[in-house]
Amino acid sequence: MELADKLNSIAQRGRDQLDHIKTEEATKTALVMPLLAALGYDPFDPREVVPEFTADVGTKKGEKVDYAIRKDDELSILIECKPIGTDLANAQYSQLFRYFGCTEAKFAILTNGLKYRFYSDLDAQNKLDSRPFFIFDLEDFNDGDVEELRKFAKPNFDIEAILSTANRLKYTNLAKRAIEETLKESPEDFVKFIVSQFYEGRQTRQVLDEFTPIVKEAGSLYIKEQVAQRLKGALARNYVDDTAPLPDPVQAQVEPEQDDIVTTQEEIDGYNIVRSILAEVVDVSRIAMRDAKSYCAILLDDNNRKPICRLHFNTKSVKRVGFFSDKQQDLVDIEAVSDLFLHREKLMKTVREYLGQAAVEAATEK
C-alpha cells in the first residue's frame, strides 16, 4: 500500500475513534504507533523504537521522552507526544529541548497524533530550534507533504539529505503562512503597497480606509480564481465526448453531457479518494471521471464499459455510491465522502477484474 493510502487510513481511524481517544496513551496507540509503522519502523521492537526513552540531563534525573527512534543502532529521532487536540503551537516540550542537546539525535518531533511538528538545530548547533522546519497534518496534507514525510521513512532516512533541504523548507513554509495572513488581514503597509500600484493620488487615511476592504476582496477573488482554473484544467483533461453510440447495457446508462451539469467539490474529493485507493493496483492516470446530471461516473481507461463506481451525491438527503462487480451495480449509502476508504476492497476487486479481462483478451489475440 502506498504511503499516502496508509496515512489516509490512519486519519480515518482517528476520525472514527475520536470520541474514544481521550488520553496521551490512547493517542499513541491509535495514531502515533500506526504512523511509525507506516514509515517502516517496528513500534514493537525496542531496538528500533525505544518507548519511554530516558537520558539524565544535568540535575534532571529520570525524565523521559515518549519515543526514540534508532536507525543503524544510532539515535536518530526523538518524539514527544501530547493528547489529541492539544495546541502544539503553545505546548511545552522541555524534555525534547533538553534531550536534543545531549544526544546524537538530529531530529525531534512534537505531536498530538494528528499534527507532527519536525524540529532540528538549523539556527544554532545542538540547540533545538524554536520553530519547526516541517509540519505534517494528517487531516490536511497534499502530495508535497507526503514526499517530505517520506524522507523520514526507514528505507529513505538520510540525515544529510534531509538537512540539506530543511532550512529552505522551513522558511518556505514560514513565508507561505506570512502570505496567507497578509492576504487574510491586509495590514496597512500591504494595502499601501498594493494601492500604490494603481492609485496615483495621495494615500490619506480616508483613501486607505476605502481601499482596505477592496484589497481584501481582491485577494480572496484571486485565490478563488486560481483554484477554479486548476479544477477546470483537471476536469478538461478527463473530458471525453459521450455522444458516440453506446451499445453495451452499462454504457447506455451513462448520461450525455448537459449544460446544467455541475461538478461539485464532493464529487472531486470522491474522485481523488478513489484514485488514491487504486494507486496500489493501477496507474492513476488510467482512472477518469465523467460527470452526468444524476451521478458522477469513475471509469477505468475513460471506458464506459469499465465503470469502477458511480457517485450519487446530488441529493441532499443521502449520499450513495454504486459499486460494480461483473458490471452489476450495488448501491451503498454513505454518511461522508471519506467513507469511500471503508470500501477499498470493493474498488480494488473491480479494477482487478478489468485488468484480468484485459490480460485474457490480449492473450487470445496473440
C-alpha positions in Angstrom: 0.0 0.0 0.0 1.3 3.5 -0.9 2.3 5.8 2.0 -0.5 8.3 1.1 -3.1 5.5 1.4 -1.7 4.4 4.8 -1.8 8.0 6.0 -5.4 8.4 4.8 -6.3 5.2 6.6 -4.8 6.4 9.9 -6.5 9.7 9.6 -9.9 7.9 9.0 -9.2 5.8 12.1 -8.6 9.0 14.1 -12.0 10.4 12.9 -13.8 7.2 13.6 -12.3 6.8 17.1 -12.1 10.4 18.1 -14.7 10.1 20.9 -12.6 7.3 22.5 -9.1 8.9 22.2 -9.1 10.8 25.4 -5.6 10.4 26.8 -2.0 10.6 25.7 -1.6 6.8 25.8 -4.7 6.4 23.6 -3.3 8.9 21.2 0.0 6.9 20.9 -1.8 3.6 20.4 -4.4 4.8 17.9 -2.4 7.3 15.8 1.4 7.6 16.6 2.3 4.0 16.6 0.4 3.3 13.3 2.2 6.2 11.7 5.6 5.0 12.7 4.7 1.6 11.3 3.6 3.3 8.0 7.1 4.8 7.8 8.6 1.3 8.1 9.6 1.2 11.7 8.5 -1.6 14.1 7.0 0.1 17.1 7.1 -3.2 19.0 10.9 -3.7 18.5 12.7 -1.7 21.3 15.9 -2.0 19.4 14.3 0.3 16.8 11.6 2.3 18.6 12.5 2.9 22.2 9.5 3.8 24.4 9.9 6.0 27.4 13.5 6.9 26.4 15.4 8.1 29.4 18.6 10.2 29.5 19.8 12.1 32.5 20.4 15.7 31.8 22.3 17.8 34.3 20.4 18.0 37.5 17.3 16.5 35.9 17.2 12.7 36.5 14.9 10.1 35.2 12.9 12.3 32.8 11.5 10.5 29.8 10.7 11.3 26.2 7.9 9.2 24.7 9.8 7.6 21.9 13.3 7.5 20.5 14.0 6.0 17.0 17.2 4.2 16.3 18.5 3.7 12.8 21.5 1.5 12.3 22.0 1.5 16.1 22.2 5.3 16.2 19.8 7.5 17.9 18.1 9.5 15.1 14.7 11.0 16.2 13.2 11.9 19.5 9.4 12.0 19.7 7.3 13.7 22.4 3.5 13.0 22.4 0.7 15.1 23.7 -3.0 14.1 23.9 -5.1 14.6 20.8 -6.5 18.1 20.5 -3.5 19.7 22.2 -2.5 23.1 20.6 1.1 22.2 19.7 1.9 25.9 19.0 1.6 26.6 22.7 2.6 23.1 24.1 5.5 22.7 26.4 8.2 20.4 25.1 11.0 20.9 27.6 12.1 17.2 27.6 12.7 17.4 23.8 14.7 20.6 24.2 16.9 19.2 27.0 17.4 15.8 25.4 18.2 17.1 22.0 21.3 18.9 23.2 22.8 15.9 24.9 22.1 13.1 22.5 23.2 12.4 18.9 19.7 12.7 17.6 19.4 15.3 14.8 15.6 15.5 14.7 12.8 15.9 17.2 9.1 15.6 16.7 6.3 17.0 18.8 2.9 15.5 18.0 -0.7 15.3 19.2 -1.4 12.3 17.0 -2.8 14.3 14.1 -0.3 17.1 13.7 3.5 16.4 13.7 6.0 19.3 14.1 9.5 18.4 13.0 12.5 20.3 14.6 16.3 20.3 14.2 19.2 22.6 15.1 19.2 24.7 11.9 19.7 28.0 13.8 22.3 27.0 16.4 24.2 23.7 16.6 23.0 21.2 19.2 20.2 23.6 20.3 16.6 22.7 19.3 15.1 25.4 17.1 12.1 27.2 18.5 10.3 26.8 15.2 9.6 23.6 13.3 11.1 23.3 9.8 8.2 21.0 8.7 4.6 20.5 9.9 2.6 17.4 8.8 -1.1 17.4 9.4 -2.9 14.0 9.0 -6.2 15.9 8.5 -4.8 18.2 5.8 -1.9 17.1 3.6 -1.0 17.1 -0.1 1.4 15.2 -2.3 4.2 17.5 -1.4 3.7 16.9 2.3 3.8 13.2 1.7 7.0 13.4 -0.2 8.6 15.4 2.7 7.4 12.9 5.2 8.7 10.0 3.1 12.2 11.3 3.7 11.8 10.1 7.3 10.7 6.6 6.3 13.1 3.9 7.4 14.2 2.9 3.9 14.9 6.5 2.9 16.2 8.1 6.1 19.3 10.1 5.3 20.3 12.8 7.8 22.4 14.8 5.4 19.8 14.7 2.6 17.1 15.9 4.9 19.2 18.7 6.5 20.3 19.9 3.0 16.7 21.0 2.2 15.3 21.6 5.8 16.4 25.2 6.0 14.8 26.1 2.7 11.7 24.2 3.6 11.4 25.9 7.0 11.5 29.4 5.5 9.3 28.5 2.6 6.6 27.3 5.0 7.0 30.4 7.1 6.7 32.6 4.0 3.6 30.7 2.9 2.0 31.4 6.3 3.0 35.0 6.2 1.4 35.4 2.8 -1.7 33.7 3.9 -2.0 36.0 7.0 -1.2 39.1 4.8 -4.0 38.3 2.3 -6.4 37.5 5.1 -5.7 40.5 7.4 -4.4 43.0 4.8 -2.2 45.1 7.1 -1.8 48.8 6.4 1.7 48.5 4.8 0.4 45.8 2.4 -2.6 47.9 1.5 -0.3 50.9 0.8 1.9 48.8 -1.4 -1.0 47.4 -3.5 -2.8 50.7 -3.8 0.5 52.4 -4.9 0.5 50.0 -8.0 -2.7 51.6 -9.4 -3.6 54.8 -7.5 -1.6 57.9 -8.2 -3.3 60.2 -5.6 -2.1 60.8 -2.1 -2.7 57.9 0.3 -4.6 59.6 3.1 -6.2 57.8 5.9 -9.6 58.1 4.2 -8.2 56.6 1.0 -6.6 53.7 2.8 -9.8 53.0 4.8 -11.7 52.9 1.5 -9.3 50.7 -0.3 -8.7 48.2 2.6 -11.9 46.2 2.0 -11.3 46.3 -1.7 -7.8 44.9 -1.4 -9.1 42.1 0.9 -11.8 41.2 -1.6 -9.3 41.3 -4.5 -7.0 38.9 -2.6 -9.9 36.5 -1.9 -11.1 36.6 -5.5 -7.6 36.0 -6.8 -7.3 32.8 -4.7 -10.7 31.6 -5.8 -9.9 32.2 -9.5 -6.7 30.3 -9.2 -8.4 27.3 -7.6 -11.2 27.4 -10.3 -8.7 27.4 -13.1 -6.9 24.4 -11.7 -10.1 22.5 -11.3 -11.2 23.5 -14.8 -7.9 22.2 -16.2 -8.2 18.9 -14.3 -11.8 18.3 -15.5 -10.9 19.2 -19.1 -8.2 16.6 -19.1 -10.8 14.0 -18.1 -13.5 15.1 -20.5 -14.5 12.6 -23.2 -17.3 13.0 -25.8 -20.3 11.0 -24.7 -22.3 11.4 -27.9 -21.0 8.2 -29.6 -23.4 5.3 -29.7 -23.1 3.0 -26.6 -24.5 -0.5 -27.4 -23.4 -2.1 -24.1 -26.1 -2.1 -21.4 -23.7 -0.5 -18.9 -22.7 2.2 -21.5 -26.3 3.1 -22.2 -26.8 4.1 -18.6 -24.2 6.9 -18.8 -26.0 10.1 -19.5 -24.8 12.6 -22.2 -23.3 15.9 -21.3 -25.8 18.6 -20.4 -25.5 22.3 -19.9 -26.8 22.2 -16.3 -24.3 19.6 -15.0 -22.3 20.9 -12.1 -19.3 19.0 -10.8 -19.4 19.5 -7.0 -16.4 19.6 -4.7 -17.7 16.4 -3.0 -17.5 14.6 -6.4 -14.0 15.9 -7.0 -13.0 14.8 -3.5 -14.6 11.3 -4.1 -12.7 11.0 -7.4 -9.4 11.8 -5.7 -10.1 9.3 -2.9 -10.8 6.6 -5.4 -7.6 7.4 -7.2 -5.5 7.3 -4.0 -7.1 3.9 -3.1 -6.5 2.4 -6.5 -2.9 3.7 -6.9 -1.7 0.4 -5.5 -3.1 -1.7 -8.4 -3.2 0.6 -11.4 -1.6 3.7 -12.8 -3.8 6.5 -11.6 -3.6 8.2 -15.0 -6.0 5.4 -16.2 -8.7 6.5 -13.8 -11.1 9.1 -15.2 -14.2 10.9 -14.1 -17.2 11.8 -16.1 -20.0 13.8 -14.6 -23.6 13.4 -15.6 -26.8 15.0 -14.3 -27.8 12.3 -11.9 -24.4 10.8 -10.9 -20.7 11.1 -11.4 -19.0 8.1 -13.0 -15.5 7.0 -12.3 -14.1 4.8 -15.1 -11.1 2.8 -16.0 -9.4 4.0 -19.2 -12.2 6.5 -19.9 -14.3 3.5 -21.0 -18.0 3.3 -20.2 -17.7 -0.5 -20.3 -15.3 -0.3 -17.3 -17.2 1.5 -14.6 -15.4 1.5 -11.2 -18.1 3.2 -9.2 -20.8 6.0 -9.5 -21.1 8.8 -7.0 -24.8 9.7 -6.4 -24.1 12.9 -4.4 -26.7 15.2 -6.0 -29.5 14.6 -3.5 -29.4 16.4 -0.2 -31.0 13.6 1.9 -28.5 10.8 1.4 -25.2 10.1 -0.4 -24.9 6.8 -2.3 -22.2 5.0 -4.2 -22.7 2.4 -6.8 -20.0 -0.3 -6.7 -19.6 -2.6 -9.7 -18.9 -6.3 -9.9 -19.4 -8.2 -13.2 -21.0 -4.9 -14.5 -23.7 -5.2 -11.9 -24.2 -2.1 -9.7 -24.6 -2.4 -5.9 -25.8 0.9 -4.3 -24.5 1.6 -0.8 -25.4 4.6 1.4 -22.6 6.5 3.0 -22.5 9.4 5.5 -19.4 11.2 4.3 -17.2 11.2 1.2 -14.3 9.9 3.3 -16.4 6.7 3.9 -15.1 5.6 0.4 -12.0 4.4 2.2 -14.1 1.8 4.0 -14.9 0.2 0.6 -11.3 -0.1 -0.5 -11.5 -3.8 -1.2 -14.6 -3.5 -3.5 -12.9 -0.8 -5.6 -9.7 -2.8 -5.9 -11.6 -6.0 -6.8 -13.5 -4.3 -9.6 -10.3 -2.9 -11.2 -8.5 -6.3 -10.8 -11.4 -7.9 -12.7 -11.0 -5.4 -15.6 -7.2 -5.9 -15.6 -7.7 -9.7 -15.6 -10.1 -9.5 -18.6 -7.7 -7.3 -20.5 -4.9 -9.9 -20.0 -7.1 -12.7 -21.2 -8.2 -10.7 -24.3 -4.5 -9.8 -25.1 -3.5 -13.5 -24.8 -6.4 -14.5 -27.1 -5.4 -12.0 -29.8 -1.9 -13.5 -29.8 
